[in-house]
Amino acid sequence: MLANQLAEYAGNLSFANLPPTVIHEVKRRILDAFGCAYGALSAPPCKIVRRMAAAIKVKQGARIWGTRRQTTSDWGAFANGTLVRYLDCNDTYLSKEPAHPSDNIPACLAVAEEVQANGKRLIEAIVLAYEVQCRLCDAAALRPRGWDHVTYGAFSVAIGASKLLRLPKNRMVHAINLAGITAGALRQTRVGEVSFWKACAFANAARNGIFAAHAAREGMTGPSPVFEGEKGFLNIISGPLSLPCLGGKDGVSFRILDTYIKPYPLEYHAQSAVEAAFFIRRRIVTEEGTFDPTHVKSIEVGSFDVAIEIIGCDPEKWHPQTRETADHSLPYCVAMALLDGKITPQSFGKRRLTDHTLNEFMQKVTIYEVKEFTERYPVAMPTTIRVTLLNGRHYDSQVDYPKGHPCRPMTDQDIESKFHALADRKMGHDHANKIIELVWKLDTLRNVEILTKALPIAGNSLGRKANERHASTSL
């Protein structure tokens, strides 16, 4: 049975057998996740979930990032996971089912804090969670059947948490069964006008996965077999699946090495389109002297079927009313890149959403499928753009692999720069450097609390001096 197979794999995975490249990649993803989280501290859904988590107080639990509060590990995962996901800037994996596997990081870190784990054990759990989620994404697509990708997250977090809790195989199987029995999350989260819940969806799956691991530790049994049963996961949710060989076995590499880090805070299928738009804008400015949106006749975007389905077909994508809809709108992202020549978290704020010039300009965007691009996805993510001016000139650009793709990976320096761009406003440049230093030496930390205690307090209720005073005493 699949649950037994996963539990056996988890029990055998060891930090000592992880390649140095995999260990280093975990550190890169943690740093990236912290940056995404601190860039989102002021966001409305993030404030909501932090208030909810802060209502449950414990002396030894998980820190709610940006505060002094500690809560239970499941609620810590919910609050911090929403932070990591909100800006749509954390990493991505593309296969039969897409995913954002760094969503697992806040959950693993919350449990690691709870059990006072060292850095090596945290790295072990994160590699395991990435591997399980990504291999499930390789095995079967959920989206066509109406289920959301976060459904797989309940399993990956339950297994990562079980590893940190040091559950024996039989209890880990029950944790997997308990997580799976309530795992189904509806795809409606990402259809039409997108709500606050988009940022919370995986965090909620993580909360349930941790709860399942805790329940199994106490002796709770779960319905079995959760995958193969008559009314189990395979028959009701995923359809038939065969799990590919897992990383570390028979020379197979770990899937974390095949995931993509985002340079821009928007849905990953728009990354190549945004790069192409930047290139066209630079050419127009060079040749025309300026970029004037009133001089543009049309913007034609050729892409692949998955990108069009997710971010380029709903009518709401041409009239986004929320940040969540805008960062999942191919017309909005392309129009913004052409107009501003940059994409930042502020690109999706209320001022830009209500900007008349931007909204008019967006209506010039048309999207069509290129069959060749659909055939090349997900190995490549080709997008072509043609901008035609009223004077008859046209400008073309095609990007096959956006920056951050394994074929064009971001360097450590790129990731540090992204971290500073997102986090400096909340923690200051010097303190951000201290966090970077701690993350790079994570595997030497005797207790992950050394890292989480170093995360500074930030928020509207704190003045600059209070922030600096806390930062100076945290390290």
C-alpha positions in Angstrom: 0.0 0.0 0.0 1.2 3.5 -0.8 0.9 4.8 2.8 3.3 2.0 3.9 5.7 2.8 1.0 5.8 6.5 2.0 6.3 5.7 5.7 9.1 3.3 4.9 10.8 5.8 2.7 10.5 8.5 5.4 12.0 6.3 8.0 15.0 5.5 5.9 15.8 9.0 4.8 18.7 10.4 6.6 20.6 13.8 6.6 23.9 11.8 6.5 22.9 10.5 3.0 21.8 13.8 1.5 24.1 15.3 -1.2 25.6 18.7 -0.3 23.8 20.2 -3.3 20.4 19.2 -1.7 21.4 20.5 1.7 22.4 23.8 0.2 19.2 24.0 -1.8 17.1 23.7 1.3 18.9 26.7 2.8 18.2 28.7 -0.4 14.5 27.8 -0.1 14.3 28.8 3.6 15.9 32.1 2.9 13.5 32.7 0.0 10.5 31.7 2.2 11.5 34.1 4.9 11.8 36.9 2.4 8.3 36.2 1.0 6.9 36.1 4.5 8.3 39.4 5.7 7.3 41.0 2.5 3.7 40.0 3.3 3.4 40.9 7.0 1.1 43.8 6.4 -1.3 42.0 4.1 -4.9 41.7 5.3 -5.3 37.8 5.3 -1.9 37.6 7.0 -3.0 39.9 9.8 -6.2 37.8 10.2 -4.4 34.5 10.5 -1.8 35.9 12.9 -4.6 37.2 15.2 -6.3 33.8 15.1 -3.0 31.9 15.9 -2.1 34.4 18.6 -5.3 33.5 20.5 -3.8 30.1 21.2 -0.8 30.6 23.4 1.8 28.0 24.5 5.1 28.3 26.3 7.0 25.9 24.0 5.6 25.9 20.5 6.0 27.7 17.2 6.8 31.4 16.9 4.4 33.5 14.8 6.8 35.3 12.6 7.0 39.0 13.1 5.7 38.8 16.6 6.9 37.6 20.1 4.0 35.1 20.3 4.2 31.4 20.4 1.4 29.1 19.5 0.8 25.4 18.7 2.7 24.0 15.8 -0.4 23.5 13.6 -1.5 27.1 14.1 2.0 28.4 13.7 2.1 26.6 10.3 -1.2 28.1 9.4 -0.1 31.7 10.2 3.4 31.5 8.8 2.4 29.5 5.8 -0.1 32.2 4.8 2.7 34.7 5.0 5.0 32.7 2.7 2.3 32.2 0.1 0.5 35.6 0.1 2.8 37.4 -2.4 2.8 34.5 -4.8 6.6 34.8 -4.8 7.6 31.5 -3.3 8.9 28.6 -5.3 7.1 26.4 -7.8 7.1 22.9 -9.2 5.5 22.0 -12.5 4.4 18.5 -13.5 1.1 16.8 -14.1 0.0 18.9 -11.1 1.7 22.2 -10.3 2.7 23.1 -6.7 4.5 25.5 -4.4 6.6 23.1 -2.4 8.2 25.7 -0.1 4.7 25.9 1.4 6.0 22.9 3.4 8.8 25.0 5.1 6.8 26.9 7.7 5.1 23.7 8.7 8.3 21.7 9.1 9.9 24.7 11.0 6.9 24.9 13.3 7.2 21.3 14.3 11.0 21.5 14.5 10.6 24.3 17.0 8.1 22.4 19.1 10.4 19.4 19.4 13.6 21.5 19.8 15.1 19.8 16.7 18.5 20.8 15.4 19.1 22.2 11.9 20.0 18.8 10.4 16.7 17.3 11.4 14.8 20.3 9.9 16.7 20.0 6.6 15.8 16.2 6.6 12.1 16.9 7.1 12.0 19.6 4.4 13.7 17.4 1.8 11.2 14.7 2.6 8.2 17.0 2.3 9.4 18.4 -1.0 10.0 14.9 -2.3 6.6 13.5 -1.3 4.6 16.5 -2.7 6.5 16.7 -5.9 6.4 13.0 -6.6 2.7 13.0 -6.0 2.4 15.9 -8.5 4.4 13.7 -11.0 1.9 10.8 -10.4 -1.5 12.4 -11.1 -3.1 15.7 -12.0 -5.8 16.9 -9.6 -6.9 20.1 -11.3 -8.9 18.5 -14.2 -10.9 16.6 -11.6 -11.8 19.8 -9.6 -9.3 19.4 -6.8 -6.7 21.9 -5.7 -2.9 21.2 -5.7 -2.8 21.8 -1.9 -4.6 18.5 -1.5 -1.2 16.7 -1.8 0.2 19.1 0.9 -1.7 17.3 3.6 0.3 14.2 2.9 3.7 15.9 2.5 3.3 17.9 5.8 2.0 14.9 7.7 5.1 12.9 6.7 7.5 15.7 7.4 5.9 16.3 10.8 5.9 12.6 11.6 9.6 12.5 10.8 10.3 15.3 13.2 8.1 13.7 15.8 10.1 10.5 15.3 7.0 8.4 14.8 7.6 4.7 14.2 6.4 3.4 10.9 3.1 2.0 12.0 2.1 5.4 13.5 3.4 7.3 10.5 1.1 5.2 8.4 -1.8 6.3 10.5 -0.7 9.9 10.3 -0.8 9.6 6.5 -4.2 7.9 6.6 -5.6 10.6 8.9 -4.2 13.4 6.8 -5.6 11.9 3.6 -9.1 11.3 4.8 -9.8 15.0 5.0 -7.3 16.2 2.4 -9.6 17.1 -0.5 -9.5 20.9 -1.3 -11.7 22.3 -4.0 -10.1 24.0 -7.0 -12.6 26.8 -6.7 -10.0 28.6 -4.6 -8.3 29.7 -7.9 -11.2 30.1 -10.2 -12.7 33.5 -11.2 -12.3 36.4 -8.7 -9.7 35.1 -6.3 -10.2 35.6 -2.5 -8.0 35.9 0.5 -8.2 32.1 0.9 -5.7 31.5 -1.9 -2.9 32.4 0.5 -4.3 30.2 3.2 -5.2 27.1 1.2 -1.9 25.2 1.6 -1.4 26.6 5.1 -4.7 25.0 6.1 -3.6 21.7 4.5 -0.4 21.9 6.5 -2.4 22.6 9.7 -4.4 19.4 9.1 -1.2 17.4 8.3 0.4 18.4 11.6 -2.8 17.7 13.5 -2.8 14.2 11.9 0.8 13.5 12.9 0.0 14.6 16.5 -3.1 12.5 16.6 -1.2 9.4 15.4 1.5 10.0 18.0 -1.2 9.8 20.7 -2.4 6.5 19.2 -5.3 7.6 17.0 -5.8 5.2 14.1 -6.9 6.3 10.6 -9.1 4.8 7.9 -7.1 2.3 5.8 -6.2 2.0 3.1 -6.6 5.7 2.5 -5.2 5.6 -1.1 -6.4 2.2 -2.4 -9.7 1.8 -0.5 -13.1 1.5 -2.2 -13.9 5.1 -1.3 -10.2 6.1 -0.9 -8.1 8.8 -2.4 -7.4 7.1 -5.8 -11.0 6.3 -6.5 -12.5 9.6 -5.3 -9.9 12.3 -5.8 -6.8 11.6 -7.9 -7.7 8.7 -10.1 -5.2 5.9 -10.6 -1.6 6.8 -9.9 1.8 5.1 -9.7 4.3 6.8 -7.5 7.7 7.4 -9.3 10.9 6.3 -7.7 11.7 8.6 -4.8 14.9 10.6 -4.4 18.0 9.0 -3.0 17.1 5.5 -4.2 18.8 3.8 -7.1 20.7 7.0 -8.0 17.5 9.1 -8.4 18.0 12.8 -7.6 15.9 14.7 -5.2 13.0 16.7 -6.6 13.9 19.9 -4.7 16.7 20.3 -7.3 14.0 20.5 -10.0 11.8 23.2 -8.5 11.8 26.8 -9.6 12.5 30.0 -7.6 10.5 33.0 -8.6 12.1 36.3 -9.4 8.8 38.2 -9.6 5.7 38.1 -7.2 3.2 36.6 -9.6 1.8 33.2 -10.8 4.7 31.2 -12.2 3.1 30.6 -15.6 3.3 34.4 -16.2 7.1 34.6 -15.4 8.2 34.0 -19.0 5.6 36.4 -20.4 6.8 39.2 -18.0 10.4 38.7 -19.1 9.3 38.9 -22.8 7.4 42.1 -22.0 10.4 43.7 -20.3 12.5 43.0 -23.4 9.9 44.5 -25.7 9.6 47.6 -23.6 13.3 48.2 -23.6 13.4 48.0 -27.4 10.5 50.3 -27.8 12.1 52.9 -25.5 15.4 52.6 -27.3 13.8 53.0 -30.8 10.8 55.3 -30.1 12.4 57.3 -27.3 9.6 56.5 -24.8 6.9 53.9 -24.1 3.5 55.6 -24.6 0.5 53.2 -24.0 -1.7 55.3 -26.3 0.7 54.5 -29.2 0.0 50.7 -28.7 -2.5 49.2 -31.1 -2.5 45.6 -29.8 -0.7 43.1 -27.5 -0.8 39.5 -28.6 0.3 36.8 -26.2 0.9 33.3 -27.4 1.2 30.7 -24.6 0.5 27.1 -23.6 -2.8 25.5 -22.5 -2.1 25.3 -18.8 -1.1 29.0 -18.5 -4.2 30.0 -20.4 -6.5 27.8 -18.3 -5.1 29.1 -15.0 -4.4 32.8 -15.7 -5.7 33.7 -19.1 -9.3 32.7 -19.8 -11.6 33.9 -17.0 -13.3 37.3 -17.8 -12.2 38.5 -14.3 -8.5 38.3 -15.5 -9.1 41.4 -17.7 -10.9 43.3 -14.8 -9.2 42.2 -11.6 -10.6 43.6 -8.4 -8.2 42.0 -5.9 -4.5 41.4 -5.6 -5.1 37.7 -5.6 -6.9 38.0 -9.0 -4.3 40.4 -10.5 -1.2 38.2 -9.7 -3.1 35.3 -11.4 -4.0 37.4 -14.5 -1.8 37.1 -17.5 -3.3 40.3 -19.1 -2.6 42.3 -16.0 1.0 41.1 -15.5 1.9 41.7 -19.2 0.3 45.1 -19.2 2.0 46.0 -15.9 5.4 44.9 -17.2 5.1 46.9 -20.4 3.8 50.1 -18.6 6.2 50.1 -15.6 9.2 48.0 -16.7 9.2 46.3 -13.3 7.1 44.1 -11.1 7.1 44.4 -7.3 4.6 43.6 -4.6 3.4 47.2 -4.9 2.4 46.4 -8.6 -0.7 44.7 -7.2 -1.8 47.4 -4.6 -5.1 49.2 -4.7 -3.6 52.2 -6.5 -2.5 50.1 -9.5 -5.7 48.0 -9.5 -7.8 51.1 -9.9 -5.5 52.9 -12.3 -7.5 53.9 -15.4 -4.6 53.9 -17.8 -3.5 50.4 -16.7 -7.1 49.1 -17.0 -7.6 50.5 -20.4 -4.2 49.3 -21.6 -5.0 45.7 -20.3 -8.0 45.5 -22.7 -5.5 45.6 -25.7 -4.2 42.1 -24.6 -5.4 39.1 -26.5 -4.2 35.5 -25.6 -4.0 32.5 -27.8 -2.7 29.0 -27.6 0.4 27.9 -29.4 0.2 24.1 -29.9 4.0 23.7 -30.0 4.2 25.5 -26.6 1.6 23.2 -25.1 3.6 20.2 -26.3 6.8 21.5 -24.7 5.2 22.2 -21.3 6.1 21.6 -18.5 9.8 20.9 -19.5 9.7 24.5 -21.0 7.4 27.4 -20.4 7.5 29.2 -23.8 5.6 32.5 -24.2 5.7 34.8 -27.2 4.5 38.4 -27.3 3.9 40.8 -30.2 3.3 44.5 -29.5 2.0 46.4 -32.5 2.1 50.2 -32.5 -0.3 52.5 -34.3 2.5 53.5 -36.7 2.6 49.9 -38.0 5.8 48.8 -36.3 5.7 45.6 -34.3 8.0 44.2 -31.6 8.4 40.5 -30.8 10.0 38.5 -28.0 9.9 34.9 -26.9 11.1 33.4 -23.6 11.2 29.7 -23.1 12.8 29.4 -19.7 12.2 32.2 -17.2 14.8 33.2 -14.7 14.7 30.8 -11.7 13.9 27.8 -13.9 16.4 24.9 -13.4 17.8 25.7 -16.9 18.4 29.4 -15.8 18.7 29.1 -12.0 19.0 32.1 -9.7 22.3 32.3 -7.9 22.8 32.6 -4.2 23.5 36.3 -4.7 20.2 36.6 -6.6 18.3 35.0 -3.8 20.0 37.2 -1.2 19.1 40.3 -3.3 15.5 39.1 -3.5 15.4 38.5 0.3 16.7 42.1 0.9 14.2 43.6 -1.5 11.3 41.9 0.3 12.5 41.9 4.0 14.6 45.0 4.5 11.6 47.3 5.0 10.5 45.2 7.9 13.8 44.1 9.5 16.4 46.5 8.2 19.3 45.7 6.0 21.8 44.8 8.7 19.5 42.5 10.5 18.5 40.9 7.2 22.2 40.1 6.7 22.3 38.4 10.1 19.3 36.2 9.1 21.1 35.3 5.9 24.2 34.3 7.8 22.2 32.0 10.1 20.4 30.3 7.3 23.6 29.5 5.4 24.9 27.7 8.6 21.6 26.0 9.4 23.0 22.5 9.5 25.4 23.6 12.3 22.6 24.9 14.6 22.0 22.8 17.7 18.4 24.1 17.9 16.3 25.7 15.2 15.1 28.2 17.8 18.4 30.0 17.3 17.1 30.9 13.9 13.5 31.6 14.7 14.3 33.7 17.8 16.5 35.9 15.5 13.5 36.7 13.3 12.6 40.3 14.3 9.3 41.7 15.4 7.7 43.9 12.8 4.2 45.4 12.5 2.2 48.6 12.5 2.1 48.7 16.3 5.8 48.9 16.7 7.9 52.0 16.1 11.4 51.9 14.5 13.2 52.1 17.9 11.2 49.2 19.3 12.1 47.1 16.2 15.8 48.0 16.5 15.9 47.3 20.2 14.4 43.8 19.7 16.6 43.1 16.7 19.8 43.9 18.7 18.9 41.5 21.5 17.6 38.7 19.3 21.0 37.5 18.0 
